[in-house]
């Protein structure tokens, strides 16, 4: 596995155009900033019976944040709250664990393994986690 | 070869020899070649500073102003000497005008709290869009506590504070102008002479945030005609945890102390405390002694340097960098094009590349730059910019490092394409 965090797979994921439409009646809207680098993620969610039914995302961020946000945008609709919690937990483990060769993600989240090389760059973990944290905070807001 | 020889031998600087006095610049790093271009954030310390702090801790570690034993005598004397060195560097009329703080941020908080009783609801403080958060948030907090109003000086299109607009903002409720001496993002140097022209005959105090300016040569607070000046030790070759709030003698009594405790009282009864007057009123508790000593030595080191030559050299570095940045397609930077109006500090963006990614890749090539909003979000919002990379230099920078920056930026653009 490459140690280069700017490998082709991650660049391709970041450059993908994943268009999500702004929601007319979102159940929750969250804006999160990475105070270190100025990355910003906006997430809007609709949720029905603990399943995400609609998502809008907007990112002004670095390549890593863009890549992570695109993965979120691609696969969140249809996912359950529990599934997203589990995936976020797995991603945190991936980042914490420098030897992440044993961590694999269930379908359709396999692309998260592209972010493996980020694990050895602690200052960049937040870039990857920001979109996931925004989703988690939006879900928490809905459950209140 | 980064040696600048001017006509007079006394005005020559040998950058390499100066760098040899700064261990961090000579130390072996992970990469064979490295370039430290983050001086605006923190400067490395020369040997003389490290040695002075070591000597204090080994031979004289003791509290100040409290005991009469030999250790305390030496510590107290060294602490006072440090205050004199700061006064000397700032050309203050006396050392008693110098208040030691933990840094510029603490200094501004002390000032904002200190002036609170002088201000009434509806009074106005003028700041600019170029301020570091440290020279903004304490005033916003004061605004919330006292109902004062903040008014904003605009910027020119090239990022300078537009002093020509000051007159329009001044009213009979204006009490203070709190402004940076040089921006930590645009590098633009503020026209303080022009500013004082507008305020001098009015009952308006002037505070200057000198955090970025102080490493670029001795300051003359008397010539500037300002009332308060603050800076941090770690940005001018001293240690972290120490800074200064200089207060013009006549203004010292305007301020109420932020912190109470040992060292700032004349007399204490169970019901009441009587505070001392002067700088000690603002230095409650045991101060950062070795840090103050380190700062004093750093400033004496700076004072020993040939500043005419250094200023010329820094201008040369500035021009070299401007030429390079102007020639990289897809690169845009904030701040003036005129090297006379700016410090060697450049915040820039590359098309389709995020600053965080650029700085990460530059670090892998041995270049230390900072990316982000640089604690100046109102300034970046003013120019509708989310984040920028910043390369900051000073007289320890060699021209090879700027060449290395250019080459690495071009390679980074290819990598991120």
Interface residues (C-beta under 8 A of the other chain):
Chain A: X5 X6 X11 X36 X37 X38 X39 X40 X60 X61 X62 X63 X64 X65 X121 X124 X127
Chain B: X354 X355 X356 X357 X360 X361 X371 X372 X373 X380 X386 X387 X415 X416
